[in-house]
Amino acid sequence: MKDILSSIKDQLLVMDARVGDSKAMEKLSGRWQKRLWLYTCRMTNNKEAAWDITRETWLGIIRDLGKLQHPANFKPWAYKIATNKSIDWINKYRTNKHVGI
C-alpha cells in the first residue's frame, strides 16, 4: 500500500512539474535525489562522480519531462537516464584511464 501511495504522489508531482510548477519539481527531486545518487554510486563505485552524474540526470529529467508520456513511468524513466549517464561516465573514465598507459 505504501508503494502505491508513493507512486501516486510521484505521478501527481510529475504532472504538476510538467506544467511548470517549480515547487512540484523541488518536491520530486527531494524524493528522488538520494535514490538516484545511491544508484549512480553503485554503478560507478565513485561517490564524487555519482554526484555529478546525478546532477546531469536531473538536468535530463528537467529538460525532457514534457516528453514523458505517462507519469506512472517516471521511476523507470529516471533510472534509465541515470543508467545512461553512468555508462557515459564509465566509458569516459575507461578511455581516459587507458590514454595514460
TACORVEN-V627957 format. One record per backbone hydrogen bond with DSSP energy under -1.0 kcal/mol. CO is the residue of the C=O (numbers start at 1). NH is the residue of the N-H. E is the energy in kcal/mol with one decimal. If there is no record, write none. Layout:
co-><CO CO>
nh-><NH NH>
e-><E E>
This chain:
co-><1 2 3 4 5 6 7 8 9 10 11 12 13 14 16 17 20 21 22 23 24 25 26 27 28 29 32 33 34 35 36 37 38 39 40 41 46 47 48 49 50 51 52 53 54 55 56 57 58 59 60 61 64 65 70 71 73 74 75 76 77 78 79 80 81 82 83 84 85 86 87 88 89 90 91 92 93 94 95 98>
nh-><5 6 7 8 9 10 11 12 13 14 15 16 17 18 21 20 22 25 26 27 28 29 30 31 32 33 36 37 38 39 40 41 42 43 44 45 50 51 52 53 54 55 56 57 58 59 60 61 62 63 64 65 67 68 73 74 77 78 79 80 81 82 83 84 85 86 87 88 89 90 91 92 93 94 95 96 97 98 99 101>
e-><-2.4 -2.4 -2.4 -2.3 -2.3 -2.3 -2.5 -2.4 -2.3 -2.8 -2.5 -2.3 -2.8 -2.4 -2.0 -1.9 -1.0 -1.8 -2.3 -2.4 -2.7 -2.7 -2.0 -1.9 -1.5 -2.6 -2.7 -2.4 -2.9 -2.1 -2.6 -2.6 -2.2 -2.1 -2.2 -2.6 -2.2 -1.4 -1.5 -3.0 -2.6 -2.3 -2.4 -2.6 -2.4 -2.1 -2.1 -2.6 -3.0 -2.4 -2.4 -1.1 -1.9 -1.1 -2.6 -1.6 -2.1 -3.2 -2.3 -2.0 -2.0 -2.4 -2.6 -2.6 -2.5 -2.3 -2.8 -2.3 -2.1 -2.8 -2.8 -2.3 -3.1 -2.7 -2.3 -2.8 -2.3 -2.0 -1.2 -1.1>
